[in-house]
């Protein structure tokens, strides 16, 4: 199970900063505008309260300083933080879904098939050599001085330099 968490962390590392920056932008732009529009619809019982809320939302989302002024002027900090909490929870759920989808399906995901990366703790060197012999792969040589059956099947292209 640890390989799933470490694989997801490796794939999602660059997205953590993007996640944080987008969250700050949403907290600065969207949350004050939503809070003020919600406040208008709750306090004005007119027939055009929704239309007024949409107009104020458009005005405050394009000018974030004005959005914070409206929040401070009306004294709706509690509403602001509750809207911010709901927004953060929804945003975290979406990020968690993306993080779970980034987890590898099995332990050998993103490892070249047939490479020596499948071996652990140098177990490939019980048969192969690290330094000399016939080249099989990077840092993997077939020693020519061993006795016994050293049959090797090489699948793929042979490159000559």
C-alpha positions as CSV (number, residue, x, y, z in Angstrom):
1,X,0.0,0.0,0.0
2,X,2.9,2.3,0.6
3,X,3.9,2.3,-3.0
4,X,0.5,3.8,-3.9
5,X,0.9,6.7,-1.6
6,X,4.5,7.3,-2.6
7,X,3.6,7.0,-6.3
8,X,0.7,9.4,-5.9
9,X,3.0,11.9,-4.0
10,X,5.6,11.6,-6.8
11,X,3.1,12.3,-9.5
12,X,1.2,15.1,-7.6
13,X,4.1,17.0,-6.1
14,X,4.0,19.8,-8.6
15,X,0.2,20.1,-8.2
16,X,0.4,20.9,-4.5
17,X,1.7,24.4,-5.2
18,X,-0.8,25.0,-7.9
19,X,-3.5,23.8,-5.6
20,X,-2.4,26.3,-2.9
21,X,-2.2,29.2,-5.3
22,X,-5.6,28.5,-6.8
23,X,-7.1,28.2,-3.4
24,X,-5.7,31.6,-2.3
25,X,-7.0,33.2,-5.5
26,X,-10.4,31.7,-4.9
27,X,-10.3,32.9,-1.3
28,X,-9.4,36.4,-2.4
29,X,-11.8,36.7,-5.4
30,X,-14.7,34.3,-5.2
31,X,-15.4,34.0,-1.5
32,X,-16.0,37.8,-0.7
33,X,-18.2,38.1,-3.8
34,X,-20.2,35.0,-2.9
35,X,-20.5,36.1,0.8
36,X,-21.7,39.6,-0.1
37,X,-24.2,38.3,-2.7
38,X,-25.5,35.8,-0.2
39,X,-25.8,38.6,2.4
40,X,-27.8,40.8,-0.1
41,X,-30.3,38.0,-0.8
42,X,-30.8,37.3,2.9
43,X,-31.3,40.9,4.0
44,X,-33.3,42.4,1.2
45,X,-36.7,40.9,0.8
46,X,-37.5,42.8,-2.4
47,X,-38.5,41.1,-5.6
48,X,-35.3,42.2,-7.3
49,X,-33.0,41.0,-4.5
50,X,-31.6,38.2,-6.7
51,X,-31.0,40.6,-9.6
52,X,-29.2,43.0,-7.2
53,X,-27.2,40.1,-5.8
54,X,-26.0,39.1,-9.3
55,X,-25.0,42.7,-10.0
56,X,-23.1,43.0,-6.8
57,X,-21.4,39.7,-7.4
58,X,-20.2,40.8,-10.8
59,X,-19.0,44.1,-9.3
60,X,-17.2,42.6,-6.4
61,X,-15.6,39.7,-8.2
62,X,-14.0,42.0,-10.7
63,X,-12.7,44.3,-7.9
64,X,-11.5,42.1,-5.0
65,X,-10.6,45.0,-2.8
66,X,-14.2,46.3,-3.0
67,X,-15.4,42.8,-2.1
68,X,-13.4,42.8,1.1
69,X,-14.6,46.3,1.8
70,X,-18.2,45.2,1.5
71,X,-17.5,42.2,3.9
72,X,-15.9,44.5,6.4
73,X,-18.5,47.3,6.1
74,X,-21.4,44.9,6.6
75,X,-19.6,43.0,9.4
76,X,-20.3,39.6,7.9
77,X,-17.0,37.9,8.9
78,X,-18.8,34.8,10.2
79,X,-20.5,34.3,6.9
80,X,-17.2,34.9,5.1
81,X,-15.5,32.2,7.1
82,X,-18.4,29.7,6.7
83,X,-18.4,30.2,2.9
84,X,-14.6,29.9,2.9
85,X,-14.9,26.6,4.9
86,X,-17.5,25.2,2.5
87,X,-15.4,26.2,-0.5
88,X,-12.2,24.7,1.0
89,X,-13.9,21.4,1.8
90,X,-15.3,21.1,-1.7
91,X,-12.0,22.1,-3.2
92,X,-10.2,19.5,-1.0
93,X,-12.6,16.8,-2.1
94,X,-11.8,17.5,-5.7
95,X,-8.1,17.5,-5.0
96,X,-8.4,14.2,-3.1
97,X,-10.1,12.6,-6.0
98,X,-7.3,13.7,-8.3
99,X,-4.7,12.5,-5.8
100,X,-6.4,9.0,-5.6
101,X,-6.6,8.8,-9.4
102,X,-2.8,9.6,-9.6
103,X,-2.0,6.5,-7.5
104,X,-0.3,3.8,-9.4
105,X,-2.3,0.7,-10.2
106,X,0.4,-1.7,-9.1
107,X,3.9,-1.8,-7.8
108,X,5.6,-1.8,-11.2
109,X,3.8,1.1,-12.8
110,X,6.1,3.4,-14.7
111,X,9.0,0.9,-14.6
112,X,10.3,-0.3,-17.9
113,X,9.3,-3.9,-18.5
114,X,12.3,-6.2,-18.4
115,X,14.7,-3.6,-16.9
116,X,16.8,-4.3,-13.9
117,X,14.7,-1.8,-11.9
118,X,12.4,-4.7,-11.1
119,X,15.2,-6.3,-9.0
120,X,15.6,-5.1,-5.4
121,X,18.7,-4.5,-3.4
122,X,21.1,-5.6,-6.2
123,X,19.8,-9.1,-6.6
124,X,20.5,-9.0,-10.3
125,X,24.2,-9.0,-9.6
126,X,24.1,-12.6,-8.3
127,X,24.3,-13.6,-12.0
128,X,25.3,-10.3,-13.6
129,X,28.3,-8.1,-13.1
130,X,28.3,-4.4,-12.4
131,X,31.7,-3.6,-14.0
132,X,32.8,-5.9,-16.8
133,X,31.6,-8.4,-19.3
134,X,29.2,-8.3,-22.3
135,X,26.9,-5.2,-22.1
136,X,23.2,-6.0,-21.4
137,X,22.0,-2.7,-20.1
138,X,23.3,0.3,-18.2
139,X,25.4,-1.0,-15.2
140,X,24.5,-4.6,-16.1
141,X,27.1,-6.8,-17.8
142,X,27.1,-10.5,-18.5
143,X,30.4,-11.8,-17.1
144,X,32.4,-14.0,-19.5
145,X,34.3,-15.9,-16.8
146,X,31.4,-17.6,-15.0
147,X,30.7,-21.3,-15.2
148,X,27.3,-22.8,-15.7
149,X,24.3,-21.9,-17.8
150,X,24.4,-18.2,-18.6
151,X,21.8,-18.3,-21.4
152,X,20.3,-14.8,-21.8
153,X,17.4,-13.8,-24.1
154,X,17.7,-10.2,-25.2
155,X,14.5,-8.8,-26.7
156,X,14.7,-5.5,-28.6
157,X,17.1,-3.7,-30.8
158,X,20.8,-4.1,-30.8
159,X,22.6,-0.8,-31.1
160,X,26.2,-0.6,-32.2
161,X,28.2,2.6,-31.6
